[in-house]
Amino acid sequence: MTVRVHVEPALLHWAVKRAGWPREKLTKRFPKFDDWVNGNVQPTLKQLESFAHSTHAPLGLLFLPTPPDEPVPIPDMRTLRNQAIEQPSADLLDTIYSCQSRQEWYRDYANTHGHPTLDFAGSARVSNNPKEVASKIRSMLHFSVSERTSSATWQEALRSLIDRIENLGVLVMVSGIVGADTHRKLNPEEFRGFALADPVAPLIFVNGADTKAAQIFTMVHELAHIWLGESALSDAPMASKAENSAELWCNRVAAEVLVPLDDIRRDYTGNLTVAELERLSRRYRVSTLVVLKRLYDAHFLRWDDYQERYSVELSRIKAIMKASEGTPGGDFYNTHPLRLSRQFARAVISDTYEGGTAFRDAYHLLGTKKHETFQNLAEKIGAA
């Protein structure tokens, strides 16, 4: 006997919007969707289960009378045309929930093993001078301009920065997908990254679908949030004057950490060409958009000129990113530790071998399903 179930049309639309599906994908995956919405036919229980699984919507929520209010579980600092973004995607929510779960585990682990509280976490206020805080961060990271230009590639510079931040005691997770699901790619236009503040186990997540140059800036921006002791979801905008005070402060700190104003004033040739932007971008290991912002901060550009050039440069970067879509993601055992945080992965694996964490729980925390994958991961990061 076929069991059919009633679902309010608003819940069906909510699930599709939450999943971020375009119309073509919806029609292809569920050709009877319009019939369900119009009441011509009700979905079977099996069809609804498939729909819930595909859209990453909890099945139980589809039986509610109205769509649930599903706010971002941390302060949302993002803006789109100066308006707060209303509905987060399932990909974003699942990423935050996963990171919160990992942070909770690591906090318990750190406390059990007597890890100290981190003095810098929550040590700053937005009233502090961004230049002074930036100097402190740069010094603690040992990430001066000369030190980072020794990196042969953007990837090498990014990994060096990750290692330096993790050496401070901050978990750093960089991923362009949800968990280990390569079919669920994160959208950098929805968010750049977020910070989960904690005195013992602070965590930074960076959207790895963004360019490497943009990831470097986002990482330092989120580190500034850790310095404030405030969790935040960010898009780190730089072309708007109307920003949240904490976001504005974190942008200023990150910009000064990566491109000290005194340095850019000496290094800029005065000829603002694409070649010059790219030269400065390579020197400081930041995006050309950050370079433009610092040229504006240094009074080499008026606000209107900066806005115009920023828009042109942003379009150029998006075209480059679109052309590079489909580039292979690399070896799993090279990329997955970056998604997890090497520090976190080592802790989970070590605690599991010591008997503190069940293997089943460890598989879940590490996003693996097979013991063979767990062992290979342990060997790769030196925790076997």
N, C-alpha and C positions, 0 to 999 in steps of 0.2 A: 504493500500500500504506500503510495506516494504522499508524503507529508508536506503540505504547503503552509507557509507562515506569512503573517501580515507584518509589514515593516512600513513605518511612516516614510513618505517620500523625502521629507526633510533629512532623515537619517541617511538615506541612500546618497543624497547630494553631499551631505556632510562628509561621508567617508571618501567620496571621490575627490572632493576639494582638499581634504586632509592629506590624501595620497599624492596630490599634485598631478593628477592624470589629465592629459589633453583629451579632447573629444574623440579623436581618432583611436587612441589606445582603448578608451572605454568601450567604444562600439565594437572593436575587434575582440576584446576579451569577454565582454558580456553583451551580446547582440540583443538580448531581451530586456536590457536595462530600462529603456523607455516604456515598455509594457508594464514593468514593475511599478514605475513611478506613476503612470497614468491609471493604474488599477485594472488594466486589462487582464492581467494574470499575476498571481502571487508566486514568488520564488519558492522552490522547494527548499527544505532544510539543508540539503546537500549543496544546492546552488548558493545559498546564503553563506554557508560555511566557507565555500570556495571564494566568494566575494570578499568576506571578512579577511581571509588569509591573504588574498592578493592585494588588498588595499591597506593591509597592516592595521586594521581596525579591530579592537576587541569585540568578539562576537556578541557578548552580553550587552554592550552599549547600543547595538542595533535594534534592541527591543525596547528602548526607552521611548517615551512619548514625544520628546523633543531632543535635538542635539545637545550633548553635554557641553558645559563650559570647561575648556581644557587649556588653562593658561600655562605659559612657560613657567616652570617651577623655580626660576631664579630671576632676579631683576632684569628686565628687558630694556637694553639701552639702544636698540636698533631704531632707525627711523627711515622712512621712505617718503621723500618730499615733505620732510618735517612732520610726518604723521606716524603715530605708533602703528606697528604692524599687528593686525588683529589675530589671525588664526595661524598658529605654527603648524608646520607639516609633520606628518608622522615620522619622517626621517630625522628631523631635528629633535622632536620629543624623545624618540627612542635612543638617540645618541646621548642626550642629557641624562636620561634615566640610567643608562648603562654606565656612564662615567660616575654618577652619584653612587651607584652600587659598588663600583670598584674603589671609589674613594672611601666609602664606609668600611669596606674590608681592610683597606690599607691603614686606615686610622686605628682600627683595632689591633692590627699587626704591629704598627709603630708603637702604640702604647704598651703592648705586651712585651716588646723588646726594648723598652726604655728609651725610645727616641726622644730627644729634647724638643721643646717648642722652638719654632724658628723666630728669632728676634726681629727679622725684617718684616715678617707677615703682620700686616696691620700697623706698621710703624709710621706710616705717612698719613697726611690729611691733604685735601684738595687746596688748603690754604698754604701748603708748603711750596716753596719755589721749585718749579719743575726742573730747572737747570741743576739745582743742588741735588735733588733726588736722582736725576739722571746720572750725575757724576758718581754718586754712590753705587748705583746699579752697574754702571760700566766698569767700575773698579772691582766690584765683587765678582763680576762675570769674567774679568780679564778679556774683554771683547772690544778692545780699542780698534780704531780704523786700521792701523798697521797690522794688528793681529788677524783681523778677518780678511784682509786683502791677500794674505798668504794662502788662503783656500783656493784651490785650482778651479773649482766649479761652484755654482750656486748650491747644488746638493751637498757638497762638502761643507760649505759655510753654514747651511741650515743644520746639518747634523752636529757640527761643532757647537752651535748655539744651543741645541737641545741638550747635549752632554753637559755644557756649562751650567744651564739652568737646573738640570737634574742633580748636579753636584751640590747645588744649594739646598736640595731637599724638596724640590717641587716636581711633582709628576707631570710629564709632558707627553700628551697623546696627539699624534698627527695622522689624520685619516681623511680620505676623500669618499669613503663609503660608510654605510651603517654596519658596524660590527665587522664581519668578514664576508658580507653579502655583496659581491661585485655588481649585482643587478640594482642595488640601491645606492646610487651615486648622490652625494651631497651637493647642494647648490650653493656656490659661494655668494650668489646674489641674495640668498636668504639670510646667511650669516657667515661671518669670517672666523669667529671663534668664541670661546667663553672661558671664564675663570670660575673655579669653585674654591672659595676662600676657606682656609682652615689653619689653625696655628701649628698643627703637626703634619697634616697631609694635604697641603694645597695642591690643586690640580689645574692644569691649563690644557684646553683642547683647541687645536687649530684645524680649520677646514683644509685638508690636503688637496682638495680639488682646485684650490686657488693656485696662482703662480708661486714659484719658490720665493721670489722677491717679496711678494705680498705676504707670504707666510711668515717671513722673518720679522716684518713690521708687526703683524698681528701677534706674534709670540711675545714680543717685548711689550706691546700694548696690554696684553693680558697679564703679563708679569707686573706691570704697574698697578693693575687691579689687585693683585695679591699683596703688593706693598700697601695698598689702601685697606686691605682686609675685607674687601667687598666682592661677593660673587656678582657676575654680570655676563649677559649675553651681548655680544658686540658685532657691529659691522664696520667699526673703525672708519667712519667717513671723514674725509679731509676737505671736501669742497663746499662745506656749508658752515656758516657762522652760527646758526641756531642749533647748538648742541647741548646735550646734557652736560652739566659742569664736570662730573666725574669722567665722562668720555673725553671731553675737551682736555682735561688735565692729563689723562692717560695718553692721549695722542701727543701732547706736547712733550711728555716725558720720553715716550718711545722715539719721537723724532730727534730729540736731543741726545739720547743714548746712541742712536745709529748715525745721525748726521749732525755733529756739533756745529752750532751756528758759526763759531769762530773759524772752523775748518772750511765750511762751504764758502765763506766770504773770501778765503784765500785761494780756494781751488777753482772757483768759477771763472771761466775765461771772458765772460761778458757777451758771448755769442750764443744765443739760445736756439740751437738746432737740435734735431733728433739725435745726431751723432754726439753732441755735447751732453744731452740728457743721458744717453746710454753710457757714455764714458764715466760720468759721475755715478750712475747707477751701479756700474761694475766696481768702482772704487769703494763705495760705501756698502755694497751688497744690500741695496734697497731697491724698491721699484722706482721707475721714472716718475710716478705720481708723487712719491715721497720727496724726490729731488725737487720737483716743481713746488711743492708746499714749502720746502726749506728755502728756496729762492724767493718765494713770496715773503716768508718770515724775515729773510735777510734784507728785505726792501728792494730787491732787484725787479720786482713785478708789482704793479698796482692790482687791486682786488679784481677789477673787471678783466684785466689781461690774464690774470691767473685763472679765473673761472673759465674763460674761453679756451685757453691752452690746455687746461685740465680736461675739458670735455673732448677736445680733439685727441689728446693722448689716451684717454680712456677708451675711445672708439678704436684707436690703433691697437691697443693691448687686447681688447676683446676679439678683434679680427685675428690676431696671432694665436690666441687661446683656442678659437674655433677651428683654426687650421690644424692645430695639434691634437684635436679630439681624436680619441681612438688609439692613442699611443699606449703600447703595452704597459701594464702596471709593475712588471718586474717579478722577481722571484718571491714567493710567499714568505720564505724564512728570512728574507732581507727586509720586506716591507711590514710584515705583521708585528715585529717587536716595536717598530715606530708607532704603529697604531695603538699599541697597548701601553707604551712607556716601558723601556728596558728595566728601569728601576722597579716598576710594579711587577713585571713578568718574573724577574729574578726572585722577588719576595714570594710570589705565589708558588713558584716551582720549588724553591728551597723549603718553604713551610709545608708543602705537600709531601716532599720526600722525608721531612722530619716528623710527619704524622700529625701536624697541626691542622691541616686542611684536607678534607676528603678529595679523592681524585675526581669524583663526579662534580664537586663544587669547583675544583680547579679548572676542569674543562669548560665549565660555564663562564668563569671569570676570564679565561684566556680566549674564549671564542673558538674552541676546538671541540671535535667530536670523537676523535680516535686517540688511543694511547700512543700510537706510533707518532702522530703529529705532536703530541705533548713531549715525547722524548726527543724528537728532532729539534723542536723549539728550544728545549733545555740545553741541548748540545750547541745550538747556534749562538745563544747568548752567554754561554759559559756557566750555566747553572746546573749542569748534570751532576 
